[in-house]
Amino acid sequence: MTFFEELKRRGLVAQTTHEEKIEDLINNKKVAFYIGFDATADSLHVGHFIQLILMKHMQMHGHKPIALLGTATAMIGDPTGKTDMRKMMTVEEIDYNAECFRKQMARFIDFSDGKAEIVKNGDWLRDMNYITFMRDIGKYFSVNQMLTAECFKSRLEGKGLSFLEFNYMLLQSYDFLHLYKNYNCVLELGGNDQWSNMLGGVDLVRRVEGKEVYAMTSSLLLTKEGKKMGKTEKGALWLDKEKCSVYDFYQYWRNVADDDVMNCLKLLTFIPIEEIEEMERTMEGQELNKAKELLAYHLTEMVHGKEEAEKAQNAARAVFSGSGSDANMPTTTISADELENGGMGILNLMVKAGLSASNGEARRLVQQGGVSVNDVKITDPKSVITLEGETIIKKGKKVFHKVIVG
């Protein structure tokens, strides 16, 4: 099995500009390639993680990754997959986010001794003269052709597209040109939703330099029904444990649907593809829980380290076995001053523990029979919970949370 064949079997190859040439490059040569990450938040999330995994696969096979941090493109906002324009961020916010990205990436990619590069497109785009850019670069882009791109079509049919965002494709395309000229980068990788932007870069290098470069997309992390994975009740599944606890991260993967676990193992782990395919052939029913636990442990170990992965796994096993009050369970400490006669209303308690976004949402959960406290089902939204020692709240079948008074 060649490296390219392995990537295909894992689902890490979706579309290619020149499949045979890319296959030859990946299997038989050592090339510089890049993946872009717009610095729009202070943490990477699981949507980025699949690209880090692909980057690591490529590095392990001798290729040189270039992680492009979008410190300029983040000022514009990619319209792809968005129903409305992104909120504007300051330069200081974007640069801070980029530094957070850099630290997180260093856990996955080896940047020592020139084995990989981190670059920021703000270094060449932020001070560029607009007239010069339009004369030198804009002339190569057909508006008619751009309007056929899915990222633009969907917006034009909805809330409309700002001229600011319309420029995004030109900027991303210019990134490829810059990296080709300055880093001998010949391949762009990215998610399948970036296909139109990536084609723009390949075409621009051909028009300006007369050289052939390549683009390859990977599958997006989707459920079998085609819905994006990585969304939780609290928002995105972040890689920063301050934004998503290690336990919640572990539990997300432990609770994936039966139909999705094998796809996640292929896309997101380095477990040999033959082993995963064998599991796919033989595992069914309750046995799939072993695969889910394997997935959750591997991903948590990669993102948060072995010690944290073991703590999360032990906590999950404890709560599901009924021993419940494991020390590693997500915990909220409530001040005694916040209690009234030693108790708190169940709705306020759910919100305080982060188990509901609002009292209204908490009320619906209680009324639907989805909340238990210390193994006692709560059905009255007006219930007041006496808080003594450790209180274990269970939401649904799989979410456990400990509350202590301190």
C-alpha positions in Angstrom: 0.0 0.0 0.0 1.4 3.4 -1.0 1.1 6.5 1.2 -1.4 8.1 -1.2 -3.5 4.9 -1.1 -3.5 5.0 2.7 -4.7 8.6 2.7 -7.5 7.6 0.3 -8.6 4.7 2.4 -8.7 7.0 5.5 -10.9 9.5 3.7 -8.2 12.1 3.7 -8.4 12.6 -0.1 -11.6 14.1 -1.5 -10.8 16.3 -4.6 -7.5 16.8 -6.4 -6.5 19.1 -9.3 -4.1 16.5 -10.8 -4.5 13.2 -9.1 -1.8 11.2 -10.8 0.8 13.9 -10.4 -0.1 14.5 -6.8 0.0 10.8 -6.1 3.6 10.7 -7.6 4.6 13.8 -5.6 3.3 12.4 -2.3 4.6 8.8 -2.8 8.0 9.5 -4.4 9.2 13.0 -3.7 9.6 15.4 -0.7 7.7 18.6 -1.2 6.7 21.7 0.8 2.9 22.0 1.2 0.7 24.4 3.2 -2.6 24.5 5.0 -4.2 27.8 6.0 -5.8 28.5 9.4 -7.5 31.9 9.9 -6.9 33.2 13.4 -10.5 33.9 14.2 -10.5 32.5 17.8 -8.1 32.0 20.6 -8.1 28.2 20.2 -8.1 25.7 17.4 -11.2 23.5 17.3 -11.9 20.0 16.0 -12.6 21.3 12.5 -8.9 22.3 12.4 -7.8 19.0 14.0 -8.4 16.9 10.9 -6.0 19.3 9.0 -3.4 18.9 11.7 -3.7 15.1 11.4 -3.2 15.3 7.7 -0.3 17.6 8.2 1.3 15.1 10.6 0.8 12.2 8.2 2.5 14.2 5.5 5.4 15.2 7.8 5.9 11.6 8.9 6.4 10.7 5.3 9.1 13.2 4.8 7.1 16.2 3.4 7.6 19.7 4.8 4.5 21.4 6.3 3.9 25.1 6.2 1.2 26.2 8.7 -0.1 29.5 7.3 -1.8 31.6 10.1 -4.3 34.0 8.5 -3.5 37.2 10.4 -4.6 39.2 7.3 -7.3 37.1 5.9 -8.9 36.9 9.3 -9.4 40.7 9.0 -11.7 40.0 6.0 -13.4 36.7 6.8 -14.0 33.7 4.5 -17.6 33.7 3.3 -17.4 29.9 2.8 -20.1 28.2 4.8 -21.2 31.4 6.5 -24.7 32.8 6.2 -23.6 36.3 7.4 -20.4 38.4 7.5 -18.0 37.5 10.3 -17.6 40.0 13.1 -14.6 42.4 12.7 -11.6 41.8 15.0 -8.8 44.1 15.9 -5.2 43.5 14.8 -4.3 42.9 18.4 -7.0 40.2 18.8 -6.0 38.4 15.6 -2.3 38.4 16.6 -3.1 37.0 20.0 -5.2 34.3 18.4 -2.4 33.4 16.0 0.0 33.0 19.0 -2.5 30.7 20.6 -2.7 28.6 17.4 1.1 28.5 17.2 1.4 27.0 20.7 -1.3 24.4 20.1 0.2 23.4 16.7 3.6 22.8 18.3 2.0 19.9 20.2 1.3 18.0 16.9 3.8 19.2 14.4 7.6 19.0 14.7 8.9 22.5 13.9 12.5 21.8 15.0 15.5 22.0 12.6 13.5 23.4 9.6 11.2 20.3 9.5 8.2 22.7 9.3 7.4 26.4 9.1 4.8 28.7 10.6 4.2 31.8 8.6 1.6 34.7 8.9 0.0 36.2 5.8 -0.2 39.5 7.6 3.5 39.8 7.0 2.9 40.3 3.3 -0.7 41.3 3.0 -1.4 43.9 5.7 0.7 46.6 4.2 0.1 45.8 0.5 -1.0 48.7 -1.7 -4.6 48.1 -2.8 -4.2 49.7 -6.3 -1.0 47.7 -6.9 -2.7 44.5 -5.7 -5.7 45.0 -8.0 -3.5 45.9 -11.0 -1.1 43.0 -10.5 -3.4 40.3 -9.1 -7.1 41.3 -9.7 -6.7 41.3 -13.5 -6.3 37.5 -13.4 -9.7 36.8 -11.8 -13.0 36.6 -13.7 -16.0 37.9 -11.8 -18.3 35.7 -13.8 -16.3 32.6 -12.9 -16.0 33.6 -9.2 -19.8 33.9 -9.0 -20.2 30.3 -9.9 -18.2 29.2 -6.8 -20.5 27.6 -4.2 -19.2 29.8 -1.4 -20.4 32.9 -3.3 -23.6 31.4 -4.8 -25.1 30.4 -1.5 -24.6 33.9 0.0 -25.9 35.7 -3.1 -29.1 33.6 -2.8 -29.3 34.4 0.9 -28.4 37.5 2.8 -26.0 38.8 0.2 -22.3 39.1 -0.1 -20.2 42.1 0.8 -17.5 43.4 -1.5 -15.1 42.9 1.4 -15.7 39.2 1.5 -15.6 39.0 -2.3 -11.9 39.8 -2.1 -11.2 36.8 0.2 -10.6 34.4 -2.7 -8.0 36.8 -4.2 -6.1 37.0 -0.9 -6.0 33.3 -0.3 -4.9 32.7 -3.9 -2.1 35.2 -3.5 -1.0 33.3 -0.4 -0.2 30.3 -2.6 1.7 32.5 -5.1 3.7 34.0 -2.3 4.5 30.6 -0.7 5.5 29.2 -4.1 7.9 32.1 -4.8 9.4 32.3 -1.3 9.2 28.7 0.1 9.0 26.6 -3.1 5.6 25.4 -1.9 3.9 23.4 -4.6 0.8 21.9 -2.9 -2.1 23.3 -0.9 -4.1 21.1 1.3 -7.4 21.9 3.1 -11.0 20.9 3.8 -13.3 20.1 1.0 -15.2 23.4 1.6 -12.1 25.3 0.5 -12.0 23.8 -3.0 -13.0 27.0 -4.9 -10.4 29.1 -3.0 -7.7 26.5 -3.6 -8.5 26.4 -7.3 -8.0 30.2 -7.4 -4.5 29.8 -6.0 -3.5 27.0 -8.4 -4.7 29.1 -11.4 -3.0 32.3 -10.2 0.4 30.6 -9.9 0.0 29.2 -13.4 -1.0 32.6 -14.8 1.7 34.6 -13.1 4.6 32.2 -13.0 3.7 29.8 -15.7 4.3 26.9 -13.3 2.1 24.0 -12.3 1.1 23.7 -8.6 -1.5 21.4 -7.0 -4.4 21.3 -4.6 -5.9 18.5 -2.7 -8.8 18.5 -0.3 -9.7 16.2 2.5 -13.2 15.1 3.6 -14.9 17.3 6.2 -15.8 15.7 9.6 -19.4 14.9 9.0 -21.9 12.5 10.4 -23.3 9.8 8.2 -26.3 12.1 7.7 -24.0 14.8 6.4 -24.1 17.1 9.4 -20.9 18.7 10.7 -19.4 17.1 13.7 -17.6 19.0 16.5 -20.6 21.1 17.8 -21.6 20.8 21.4 -24.3 22.4 23.5 -21.6 24.9 24.6 -20.4 25.6 21.1 -17.4 24.3 19.2 -15.4 21.4 20.4 -12.2 23.4 21.3 -8.7 21.9 21.7 -8.0 24.3 24.7 -9.1 22.7 27.9 -10.1 26.1 29.3 -12.7 26.3 26.7 -13.7 22.7 26.6 -12.8 20.5 29.6 -10.8 17.3 29.0 -13.7 15.2 30.3 -16.2 16.9 27.9 -13.7 16.4 25.1 -13.3 12.7 25.9 -17.1 12.3 26.3 -17.9 13.8 23.0 -15.9 11.1 21.2 -17.1 8.4 23.6 -20.7 9.3 22.6 -20.4 9.5 18.8 -23.0 7.6 16.9 -22.4 3.9 16.0 -22.4 4.8 12.3 -19.7 7.5 12.7 -17.1 5.8 15.0 -15.1 4.0 12.2 -15.0 7.1 10.0 -13.6 9.1 13.0 -11.0 6.5 13.7 -9.9 6.6 10.0 -9.8 10.4 9.8 -8.5 11.4 13.2 -6.2 8.7 14.5 -2.9 7.1 13.5 -4.2 3.6 14.2 -3.1 1.4 11.2 -5.8 1.5 8.6 -5.8 -2.3 8.3 -6.7 -2.5 12.0 -9.6 -0.1 11.6 -10.9 -1.8 8.6 -10.8 -5.1 10.4 -12.8 -3.6 13.3 -15.3 -2.2 10.7 -15.8 -5.8 9.4 -16.1 -7.5 12.8 -17.5 -5.1 15.4 -21.2 -4.5 15.8 -23.7 -3.8 18.6 -22.2 -3.4 22.1 -18.7 -4.1 20.7 -18.8 -0.7 19.1 -18.5 0.8 22.6 -14.9 -0.6 22.6 -14.2 1.3 19.4 -15.7 4.5 20.8 -13.6 4.2 24.0 -10.5 3.6 21.8 -11.4 6.7 19.7 -12.0 8.9 22.8 -8.8 7.8 24.5 -6.6 8.3 21.4 -7.9 11.7 20.6 -7.7 12.9 24.2 -4.2 11.6 24.5 -3.1 13.5 21.3 -4.7 16.7 22.4 -4.2 16.8 26.2 -1.6 14.1 26.9 -1.6 10.6 28.3 -2.2 11.5 32.0 -5.3 13.7 31.2 -6.6 11.0 28.8 -6.4 8.4 31.6 -8.1 10.6 34.1 -11.0 11.3 31.6 -11.3 7.6 30.8 -11.4 6.6 34.5 -13.9 9.3 35.2 -16.2 8.1 32.4 -15.9 4.5 33.5 -16.7 5.5 37.1 -19.9 7.4 36.3 -21.2 4.7 33.9 -20.5 2.0 36.4 -22.6 3.9 39.0 -19.8 4.9 41.3 -20.5 8.4 40.1 -18.4 10.8 42.3 -15.1 10.3 40.5 -12.6 13.0 41.3 -12.1 13.7 37.6 -15.7 14.4 36.8 -16.4 18.0 35.6 -17.1 20.0 38.7 -18.6 23.3 39.6 -18.0 24.9 43.0 -20.8 27.1 44.4 -20.3 29.6 47.1 -22.4 29.1 50.3 -23.4 32.8 49.9 -25.2 31.9 46.7 -27.5 29.4 48.5 -30.8 30.1 50.2 -31.4 27.9 53.3 -28.7 25.6 52.0 -30.3 25.0 48.6 -30.7 26.3 45.0 -33.5 26.0 42.5 -32.9 23.3 40.0 -33.1 25.7 37.0 -30.5 28.1 38.5 -28.4 25.1 39.4 -28.4 23.7 35.9 -27.4 27.1 34.5 -24.7 27.6 37.1 -23.2 24.2 36.3 -23.1 24.9 32.6 -25.6 22.2 31.8 -28.1 24.6 30.3 -27.7 27.9 28.5 -30.8 29.5 30.1 -33.5 28.8 32.7 -35.9 28.2 29.8 -33.7 25.4 28.4 -33.3 24.0 31.9 -37.1 24.0 32.4 -37.7 22.1 29.2 -35.1 19.4 30.2 -36.7 19.0 33.6 -40.2 18.8 32.3 -39.1 16.2 29.7 -37.7 14.0 32.5 -34.0 14.5 31.4 -32.6 15.6 34.8 -31.6 13.6 37.9 -29.9 14.7 41.1 -28.1 12.0 43.1 -30.0 9.4 41.0 -33.4 10.9 41.8 -35.3 12.2 38.7 -36.4 15.8 39.0 -39.7 16.6 37.2 -40.8 19.8 38.9 -39.0 23.0 37.5 -39.7 24.7 40.9 -37.7 22.1 42.8 -35.1 23.4 45.3 -32.0 21.1 45.6 -30.3 21.0 49.0 -26.6 21.1 48.4 -24.5 19.1 50.9 -21.2 17.5 50.2 -21.1 16.3 46.6 -24.2 16.6 44.4 -24.2 14.6 41.1 -26.4 16.0 38.4 -27.2 13.8 35.5 -28.5 15.3 32.2 -29.9 12.8 29.8 -28.2 9.4 29.7 -24.6 10.4 29.3 -23.8 13.8 30.9 -22.7 13.8 34.5 -21.7 16.9 36.5 -20.6 17.3 40.2 -21.5 20.3 42.3 -19.7 21.1 45.6 -20.2 23.9 48.0 -17.0 25.8 48.8 
